[in-house]
Amino acid sequence: MSELNATLFSAADNLRSKMDASEYKNYLLGLIFYKYLSDKLLEQVVDAVGESLEKFDTREKQTELYREYLAKDDVREDLLEELIDTLGYEIKPDYLFNELAEKAKHNVFQLNDLHQAFVNLDGTYAQFVGLFDDVDLYSRKLGVDDQQRNVTITEVIKKLNNVDVLGRNGDVIGDAYEFLIDRFASDAGKKAGEFYTPHEVSVMMASIVAIGQEDKKLFSVYDPTMGSGSLMLNVRNYLNHPDSVKYHGQELNTTTYNLARMNLILHGVEDEDMRLNNADTLNKDWPDDEPYTFDSVLMNPPYSAKWSADDTFMSDSRFKNYGKLAPKSKADFAFLLHGFYHLKDTGTMAIVLPHGVLFRGAAEGVIRKKLLEDGNIDAIIGMPPNMFFGTSIPTTVIILKKNRTTRDVLFIDASSEFVKKKNQNKLSEENIAKIVEAYRKRESIEKYAYVATFDEIVENDYNLNIPRYVDTFEEEEVVDMVAIGSSIREIKKEKEALEKSLLDMVLSLESNQENKDWIEGAIEVFRSEK
């Protein structure tokens, strides 16, 4: 277990008996995020005043340096101005996380100080508005009175203060969130699949949508069901100009929306490079102003969710060209069409959906047929079962493009190649590389990939169920009955020889006449029963 995970597990002990994991993760993640902001500011102070981190190598030394320069009238304003210009915020020394932790260590910490620290950021800087709303320091679940609540948060802060949040390449929120969901899946993970995409699946999808677009100097990514934001963030790892990515995302759940905001900030995304919205993706189109199409669209929407499917949506630009609306009980194609509408003509989209979208009929069949006739479905990738938190159903990743010159479809059956873990199956680096390479090459691979022509798809009545195209059937080995018969005869001979040897040994034993008569009688019975 890593240092971060061990600390989280320990800190969770102070909260676990008071609330379920879906709640205490908000406290842990919110406090880690605040620690990140605090520690980041201190290191920026060292840099701003021209000192080195080798010399000022502890938070205590950095805080002393910060106080020293704030006390100088001639440099105070310049320092604060540089901090705000570089980081977008400043934190007063008394509210730094390490200072609050020092008070906690000596049992003089007060909840009001942490509350005021949150208020200072929330009320002063637009990018932090609402971010700490889920860290309710006055919740009765933390304790029945202020003293008990104070004790609970004190213990958590003392433990989290030891986490190195700056030495993890900005992945601390994502790593922490994955650990919390994975470790406590029995309660926290019941709906986690709706807003968290496992890292290796995210890596696979991000690497595919970047293919052919690696050299773009300006790149835009959109996730209309962004959850924690991991899908968007992974794309930049496969681009040659990662610092020029613009992130656009929407999320219905306010808590998760705030988590995504934290995640992007922790990954160094500037405020002007992110455009995020907290709303219902299907109910009202967003974004509806420029830019509204993007180089890549990545999605992991809630599977087979309900939506209104109101008739008025038939005139909505996202859905009007497909003849039918996704059924009320299954919004899968509504999410797909929303994302596809916002894809550039030169872009690539990847979406995770349940297998039913590949073969279900009625309205979904009509939509699927239209997409296939237009050549928009580029590839179908069958994923292993039990990959996503909170659901064991097998899923598929559908790759879509606009303006393709062919209507064939690449099918990849990756359902049987995974690493089995305790709670969830995982994709290894080799598993991911094989999928991406098969997508790049776009060639048929025995029992793994197949390029189906449009005519073949029509013959299958537009059914995209993967086994119809990728034959993974393994013939059973022919049984040699002659060899088996011979083996049985040999075993029988060996058995008879062993029995004779055992009986001879028993008869050779010394015994009185009474025992000898009993043994001979038992042997006769044994021989008669054979």
HUDASUL-V730078 format. One record per helix or strand. SS is the DSSP state (alpha for helix, beta for strand). FROM is the first residue (numbers start at 0). TO is the last residue. If there is no record, write none. Layout:
SS_FROM_TO ; SS_FROM_TO
This chain:
alpha_2_15 ; alpha_20_47 ; alpha_58_69 ; alpha_75_86 ; alpha_92_94 ; alpha_96_104 ; alpha_110_123 ; alpha_125_127 ; alpha_139_141 ; alpha_145_159 ; alpha_171_182 ; alpha_187_193 ; alpha_198_209 ; beta_218_222 ; alpha_229_237 ; alpha_241_243 ; beta_244_250 ; alpha_253_265 ; alpha_270_272 ; beta_273_277 ; beta_293_298 ; alpha_310_314 ; alpha_319_321 ; alpha_331_340 ; beta_342_353 ; alpha_354_357 ; alpha_361_372 ; beta_376_381 ; beta_387_387 ; beta_390_390 ; beta_394_399 ; beta_408_412 ; beta_418_418 ; beta_425_425 ; alpha_428_440 ; beta_444_444 ; beta_448_451 ; alpha_453_458 ; alpha_465_467 ; alpha_480_506 ; alpha_512_528
